[in-house]
């Protein structure tokens, strides 16, 4: 009997692995038919540039010879560097890593659902398939970014927490290691503290000891992380931590409730919209049972989104900063929904609602998967025909000693092969205090002796007046998306 059960699970796991492969491959196929293979974010080329310099020059630098802490995810950069060291084409290695992490995430998600709710293997299978086709997760798995690694970390922490048999020191070390993926990993200390208290509500001393051990575990990896950043930039956090907040500070003028909703809104453009109603019976059940510790994942999701609403209230690129909450919300929602979905119910209304939900789930999933594949292809096309194209032009048409000022330096750093001034402040932190003051930026570029300016004209309408337009991409994809073409200007002091 155990053997047959194992075979049945193995067979379903194989289907999930194949589904994820088709899902990821489908996104890449649509992209290749549209423009070719590439990356949908300029930031992904920042990781690739750091990885290349690490392997080829043995230095942690975006611009060779200038060490910097512009990589928010050092561990992800090292993972990318491994592929380059092995001689694998950088984009292909990035796609493979994303696919592998997506598959592991689907497996943990299904098992977490079983652990939380006692769901059957059938629910494990459906949930894993759902995750393998959820377009936000597929998009991020082939984005070349670290988000999918953070998702795996989040799921691993909650899976371990719900077992109630977790090691405090080990949990702390896992979160500390996660900081090397993204500083956001520190937010997981909140649900850990929550579970420590409510899983040992009548043992205060044990709770305190547990939290101390968690803290020690975190410091084992978090301490070196802070030292690593400080050695590169004399700051404890990566320069991106300060630069992004400074760049988008104007968004904080919007009321907090709208900023919070703007973070969540992109998540509803997908199958998540069908599982969110399940949060209501899930919450009701745990309140009734007083199993407060099981509310930790939901509390984390709210705080996580709230932190971005407070500090970095932007939802561009399909809400990529909030994407890690999607599998968490889906597990909690399905946990609640499975308590009332019954296609054979005696009640006509319940039977109709159950069958409608069961039918809508795959239809909505596949519909948004198709839309997501098109969105991914368009994102890649914009990066390839704007950032990459302009960077290649600079490499071929400017002097080797030229100093290029630019906003969005990822592709430029990888393809441009020139010395740069980063007007977004990621690798030029001295720009951060003045990045929203074009007059001060103009004086700064003069003082540094900039030769060229590469940007979208609308981003710096005053600065571009100081330059002589010498190149524009004239590509259609950005224009069709409501944007503009990347331009290169000869800087005139």
FITOR-323535 format. One record per residue (C-alpha): x, y, z. Coordinates in nm, 2 decimals, m for minus. Example, Ala and Ser with C-alpha at 12.3 -4.5 7.8 and 13.67 -1.06 7.14 Angstrom:
! residues 2
1.23,m0.45,0.78;
1.37,m0.11,0.71;
END
This chain:
! residues 493
0.00,0.00,0.00;
0.28,0.24,0.09;
0.46,0.15,m0.23;
0.15,0.22,m0.44;
0.10,0.56,m0.26;
0.47,0.65,m0.32;
0.44,0.56,m0.69;
0.12,0.77,m0.72;
0.30,1.07,m0.56;
0.61,1.02,m0.78;
0.39,1.01,m1.09;
0.22,1.34,m0.99;
0.55,1.50,m0.91;
0.67,1.41,m1.26;
0.36,1.58,m1.41;
0.43,1.89,m1.20;
0.79,1.90,m1.31;
0.69,1.86,m1.68;
0.41,2.13,m1.63;
0.66,2.37,m1.49;
0.90,2.30,m1.78;
0.63,2.36,m2.04;
0.52,2.67,m1.85;
0.87,2.83,m1.84;
0.95,2.70,m2.19;
0.63,2.86,m2.32;
0.72,3.20,m2.19;
1.06,3.17,m2.35;
0.91,3.05,m2.68;
0.67,3.35,m2.70;
0.96,3.58,m2.62;
1.19,3.42,m2.88;
0.91,3.46,m3.15;
0.86,3.82,m3.05;
1.21,3.95,m3.02;
1.45,3.67,m2.92;
1.57,3.56,m2.58;
1.66,3.82,m2.32;
1.58,3.95,m1.98;
1.26,4.16,m1.89;
1.44,4.39,m1.65;
1.74,4.61,m1.68;
1.82,4.52,m1.31;
1.89,4.16,m1.42;
2.18,4.28,m1.62;
2.33,4.44,m1.31;
2.35,4.09,m1.15;
2.50,3.96,m1.47;
2.76,4.24,m1.48;
2.87,4.17,m1.12;
2.88,3.80,m1.19;
3.10,3.85,m1.49;
3.34,4.07,m1.31;
3.36,3.83,m1.02;
3.45,3.54,m1.25;
3.67,3.72,m1.49;
3.84,3.97,m1.26;
3.80,3.82,m0.92;
3.64,4.15,m0.79;
3.30,4.25,m0.65;
3.24,4.54,m0.88;
3.00,4.67,m1.14;
3.26,4.89,m1.30;
3.59,4.70,m1.31;
3.84,4.84,m1.06;
3.56,5.02,m0.86;
3.43,4.79,m0.58;
3.06,4.87,m0.50;
2.76,4.72,m0.31;
2.51,4.78,m0.60;
2.39,4.42,m0.59;
2.10,4.38,m0.36;
2.13,4.00,m0.37;
2.49,3.89,m0.34;
2.40,3.52,m0.31;
2.20,3.54,m0.63;
2.49,3.71,m0.80;
2.72,3.43,m0.69;
2.47,3.17,m0.82;
2.48,3.34,m1.16;
2.86,3.35,m1.14;
2.87,2.97,m1.10;
2.71,2.92,m1.43;
2.95,3.16,m1.60;
3.24,2.98,m1.43;
3.10,2.65,m1.57;
3.09,2.81,m1.92;
2.72,2.81,m1.96;
2.55,3.09,m2.15;
2.45,3.35,m1.88;
2.08,3.38,m1.98;
2.03,3.01,m2.02;
2.19,2.95,m1.67;
1.96,3.21,m1.52;
1.65,3.05,m1.68;
1.76,2.71,m1.55;
1.81,2.84,m1.20;
1.47,3.00,m1.21;
1.30,2.69,m1.34;
1.47,2.47,m1.07;
1.37,2.71,m0.79;
1.01,2.72,m0.93;
0.98,2.34,m0.92;
1.11,2.32,m0.57;
0.87,2.60,m0.46;
0.57,2.41,m0.61;
0.67,2.10,m0.42;
0.71,2.28,m0.09;
0.38,2.47,m0.14;
0.18,2.15,m0.19;
0.34,1.98,0.11;
0.28,2.29,0.32;
m0.09,2.28,0.23;
m0.11,1.92,0.34;
0.07,2.00,0.66;
m0.16,2.30,0.74;
m0.49,2.15,0.65;
m0.46,1.77,0.62;
m0.54,1.80,0.25;
m0.53,1.49,0.03;
m0.26,1.42,m0.23;
m0.51,1.54,m0.49;
m0.50,1.89,m0.34;
m0.12,1.87,m0.33;
m0.12,1.80,m0.70;
m0.37,2.07,m0.79;
m0.19,2.33,m0.58;
0.15,2.25,m0.73;
0.01,2.26,m1.08;
m0.15,2.59,m1.00;
0.18,2.74,m0.88;
0.37,2.61,m1.19;
0.13,2.80,m1.41;
0.08,3.11,m1.20;
0.20,3.37,m1.45;
0.37,3.61,m1.19;
0.58,3.32,m1.06;
0.67,3.20,m1.41;
0.76,3.56,m1.52;
0.99,3.60,m1.22;
1.15,3.26,m1.27;
1.27,3.37,m1.61;
1.34,3.73,m1.52;
1.71,3.67,m1.42;
1.62,3.82,m1.08;
1.64,3.68,m0.72;
1.27,3.70,m0.65;
1.21,3.33,m0.71;
1.49,3.25,m0.46;
1.32,3.47,m0.20;
0.99,3.29,m0.27;
1.15,2.96,m0.20;
1.30,3.09,0.12;
0.96,3.23,0.24;
0.79,2.90,0.17;
1.06,2.70,0.34;
1.03,2.91,0.66;
0.66,2.88,0.68;
0.66,2.51,0.60;
0.91,2.46,0.88;
0.72,2.68,1.12;
0.39,2.50,1.07;
0.56,2.17,1.16;
0.59,2.30,1.52;
0.92,2.10,1.53;
1.16,2.36,1.41;
1.51,2.42,1.54;
1.55,2.78,1.67;
1.92,2.82,1.58;
1.86,2.66,1.24;
1.57,2.88,1.17;
1.77,3.19,1.25;
2.05,3.07,1.03;
1.81,3.01,0.74;
1.67,3.37,0.77;
2.03,3.51,0.81;
2.13,3.33,0.49;
1.82,3.46,0.32;
1.94,3.82,0.38;
2.21,3.75,0.12;
1.92,3.68,m0.12;
1.73,4.00,m0.03;
1.73,4.21,0.29;
1.35,4.15,0.29;
1.42,3.81,0.45;
1.45,3.99,0.78;
1.07,4.04,0.77;
1.04,3.66,0.84;
1.15,3.73,1.20;
0.80,3.86,1.27;
0.62,3.53,1.20;
0.90,3.34,1.38;
0.85,3.56,1.69;
0.47,3.52,1.66;
0.49,3.14,1.64;
0.75,3.12,1.92;
0.50,3.29,2.15;
0.18,3.12,2.05;
0.33,2.77,2.01;
0.47,2.81,2.37;
0.21,3.04,2.52;
0.23,2.88,2.86;
0.62,2.86,2.86;
0.75,3.21,2.86;
1.10,3.11,2.95;
1.12,2.87,2.65;
0.99,3.14,2.42;
1.26,3.38,2.53;
1.53,3.11,2.49;
1.40,3.03,2.14;
1.41,3.39,2.03;
1.76,3.43,2.16;
1.87,3.13,1.96;
1.70,3.26,1.65;
1.88,3.59,1.69;
2.21,3.41,1.73;
2.14,3.21,1.42;
2.05,3.52,1.22;
2.37,3.70,1.33;
2.59,3.42,1.20;
2.51,3.52,0.85;
2.37,3.87,0.89;
2.68,4.01,1.06;
2.91,3.92,0.77;
2.65,4.06,0.53;
2.67,4.40,0.70;
3.05,4.38,0.71;
3.05,4.29,0.34;
2.85,4.60,0.25;
3.05,4.83,0.47;
3.38,4.71,0.33;
3.25,4.81,m0.02;
3.07,5.13,0.04;
3.11,5.24,0.41;
2.74,5.17,0.45;
2.58,4.88,0.63;
2.32,4.82,0.36;
2.36,4.79,m0.02;
2.35,5.12,m0.21;
2.02,5.01,m0.37;
1.86,5.02,m0.03;
1.91,5.40,m0.02;
1.89,5.48,m0.39;
1.55,5.32,m0.46;
1.39,5.49,m0.16;
1.53,5.83,m0.26;
1.43,5.79,m0.62;
1.06,5.71,m0.54;
1.02,5.93,m0.24;
0.76,6.14,m0.43;
0.52,5.84,m0.42;
0.51,5.87,m0.04;
0.29,6.18,m0.08;
0.00,5.95,m0.17;
m0.22,5.84,0.12;
m0.09,5.52,0.28;
m0.41,5.32,0.21;
m0.38,5.39,m0.16;
m0.01,5.30,m0.15;
m0.10,4.97,0.02;
m0.37,4.89,m0.24;
m0.13,4.97,m0.52;
0.10,4.70,m0.40;
m0.18,4.45,m0.38;
m0.36,4.54,m0.70;
m0.13,4.36,m0.95;
m0.17,4.04,m0.75;
m0.54,4.03,m0.84;
m0.45,4.02,m1.21;
m0.43,3.64,m1.20;
m0.57,3.33,m1.04;
m0.51,3.47,m0.69;
m0.84,3.66,m0.72;
m1.02,3.32,m0.70;
m0.85,3.20,m0.39;
m0.85,3.52,m0.18;
m1.21,3.47,m0.07;
m1.09,3.15,0.10;
m0.90,3.37,0.35;
m1.23,3.44,0.53;
m1.31,3.08,0.63;
m0.94,3.02,0.70;
m0.93,3.31,0.94;
m1.27,3.22,1.10;
m1.16,2.86,1.16;
m0.84,2.95,1.33;
m1.00,3.22,1.55;
m1.27,2.96,1.65;
m1.00,2.70,1.73;
m0.77,2.97,1.89;
m0.48,2.84,1.68;
m0.33,3.18,1.66;
0.01,3.07,1.55;
m0.14,2.95,1.22;
m0.21,3.31,1.14;
0.16,3.39,1.11;
0.18,3.37,0.73;
m0.11,3.61,0.68;
0.03,3.86,0.93;
0.36,3.84,0.75;
0.20,3.91,0.41;
0.02,4.22,0.55;
0.33,4.35,0.71;
0.55,4.27,0.41;
0.32,4.46,0.17;
0.28,4.74,0.43;
0.66,4.79,0.46;
0.68,4.85,0.08;
0.38,5.08,0.10;
0.57,5.28,0.36;
0.92,5.28,0.22;
0.91,5.19,m0.15;
0.55,5.24,m0.28;
0.59,5.14,m0.64;
0.41,4.86,m0.83;
0.59,4.86,m1.16;
0.69,4.54,m1.35;
0.37,4.36,m1.25;
0.42,4.44,m0.88;
0.74,4.24,m0.86;
0.82,4.35,m0.50;
0.50,4.20,m0.37;
0.51,3.88,m0.58;
0.66,3.67,m0.29;
0.32,3.69,m0.11;
0.14,3.52,m0.39;
0.21,3.15,m0.30;
0.15,3.23,0.06;
m0.19,3.38,0.00;
m0.27,3.10,m0.24;
m0.20,2.83,0.02;
m0.40,3.01,0.29;
m0.69,3.08,0.05;
m0.70,2.72,m0.07;
m0.69,2.60,0.29;
m1.01,2.79,0.35;
m1.18,2.72,0.02;
m1.14,2.34,0.05;
m1.36,2.35,0.36;
m1.66,2.44,0.16;
m1.60,2.34,m0.20;
m1.82,2.04,m0.26;
m1.94,1.98,m0.62;
m2.18,1.71,m0.49;
m2.34,1.91,m0.21;
m2.71,1.87,m0.14;
m2.76,2.25,m0.15;
m2.82,2.37,m0.50;
m2.65,2.70,m0.44;
m2.34,2.54,m0.28;
m2.32,2.28,m0.56;
m2.34,2.55,m0.83;
m2.08,2.78,m0.66;
m1.84,2.48,m0.61;
m1.87,2.37,m0.97;
m1.83,2.72,m1.10;
m1.52,2.77,m0.89;
m1.37,2.44,m1.00;
m1.44,2.53,m1.37;
m1.32,2.89,m1.34;
m0.99,2.80,m1.17;
m0.81,2.63,m1.47;
m0.97,2.87,m1.72;
m0.85,3.18,m1.54;
m0.51,3.02,m1.48;
m0.45,2.94,m1.85;
m0.60,3.28,m1.96;
m0.36,3.47,m1.74;
m0.08,3.24,m1.83;
m0.12,3.34,m2.20;
m0.15,3.71,m2.11;
0.16,3.68,m1.89;
0.36,3.52,m2.17;
0.27,3.81,m2.39;
0.36,4.06,m2.12;
0.70,3.88,m2.06;
0.78,3.89,m2.43;
0.69,4.26,m2.44;
0.91,4.33,m2.14;
1.20,4.15,m2.30;
1.15,4.33,m2.62;
1.16,4.67,m2.45;
1.48,4.60,m2.27;
1.64,4.45,m2.58;
1.54,4.73,m2.82;
1.60,5.01,m2.58;
1.86,4.95,m2.30;
2.06,4.68,m2.48;
2.04,4.85,m2.82;
2.15,5.19,m2.69;
2.43,5.02,m2.49;
2.56,4.84,m2.79;
2.55,5.16,m2.99;
2.76,5.33,m2.72;
3.01,5.05,m2.73;
3.05,5.08,m3.10;
3.03,5.46,m3.15;
3.19,5.63,m2.85;
3.55,5.67,m2.74;
3.69,5.40,m2.52;
3.78,5.66,m2.25;
3.43,5.83,m2.27;
3.24,5.89,m1.94;
2.88,5.80,m1.98;
2.61,5.93,m1.75;
2.30,5.71,m1.75;
1.98,5.61,m1.57;
1.94,5.24,m1.59;
2.29,5.11,m1.61;
2.24,4.73,m1.62;
2.26,4.66,m1.99;
2.50,4.95,m2.03;
2.74,4.80,m1.77;
2.72,4.47,m1.94;
2.74,4.58,m2.31;
2.87,4.94,m2.30;
3.23,4.87,m2.18;
3.26,5.23,m2.07;
3.32,5.42,m1.74;
2.98,5.52,m1.60;
2.81,5.77,m1.38;
2.50,5.60,m1.24;
2.23,5.87,m1.21;
2.01,5.62,m1.01;
2.28,5.60,m0.75;
2.32,5.22,m0.74;
2.69,5.23,m0.81;
2.74,5.61,m0.78;
2.60,5.67,m0.42;
2.72,6.03,m0.43;
2.43,6.10,m0.66;
2.16,5.98,m0.42;
2.11,6.32,m0.23;
2.06,6.51,m0.56;
1.90,6.25,m0.79;
1.57,6.44,m0.81;
1.73,6.78,m0.86;
1.82,6.82,m1.23;
2.00,7.14,m1.18;
2.23,6.99,m0.92;
2.27,6.68,m1.14;
2.38,6.91,m1.43;
2.65,7.07,m1.21;
2.76,6.72,m1.09;
2.80,6.59,m1.45;
3.00,6.90,m1.53;
3.22,6.85,m1.23;
3.28,6.49,m1.32;
3.35,6.57,m1.69;
3.07,6.36,m1.84;
3.09,6.31,m2.22;
2.76,6.15,m2.29;
2.41,6.11,m2.14;
2.20,5.80,m2.20;
1.84,5.82,m2.08;
1.47,5.82,m2.17;
1.41,6.19,m2.25;
1.10,6.22,m2.03;
1.29,6.12,m1.72;
1.52,6.42,m1.73;
1.35,6.70,m1.94;
1.59,6.97,m1.82;
1.91,6.77,m1.84;
1.85,6.66,m2.20;
1.83,7.03,m2.30;
2.20,7.05,m2.20;
2.28,6.77,m2.45;
2.30,6.73,m2.83;
2.09,6.43,m2.95;
2.31,6.19,m3.14;
2.12,5.86,m3.12;
1.77,5.73,m3.05;
1.66,5.36,m3.08;
1.34,5.43,m3.28;
1.22,5.09,m3.17;
0.84,5.03,m3.16;
0.79,4.82,m2.85;
0.84,5.09,m2.59;
0.62,5.33,m2.78;
0.34,5.07,m2.81;
0.36,5.02,m2.44;
0.31,5.40,m2.38;
0.67,5.48,m2.33;
0.94,5.64,m2.53;
1.27,5.56,m2.70;
1.61,5.56,m2.53;
1.83,5.84,m2.65;
2.20,5.92,m2.63;
2.32,6.29,m2.60;
2.66,6.44,m2.63;
2.69,6.63,m2.30;
2.75,7.01,m2.33;
2.88,7.16,m2.00;
END
